[in-house]
Amino acid sequence: MGVNFFDTAEIYDFGVQEINMGLALKALNVPRKDYVLATKILKASIKGVNDGVLSRKHIIEGTRNSLKRL
């Protein structure tokens, strides 16, 4: 059977890990239905009031950015 669950996060190496995961999954050419990919939204530095981990703005932007990297 093998591994079919992968976990990543935008904070892991500031998003580079998500890029590497996406490239690896593409290179393996595994059908999307055969694995589960999870990511976490967490910002390394909080500068503004809307940059907080659970702000609606950050969740939406973080999700969009994560999908681009993957």
PyMOL commands that set and color helices and strands:
alter all, ss='L'
color gray80, all
select helices_A, chain A and resi 12-28+32-34+49-51+56-69
alter helices_A, ss='H'
color red, helices_A
select strands_A, chain A and resi 5-9+36-40
alter strands_A, ss='S'
color yellow, strands_A
deselect
rebuild
show_as cartoon
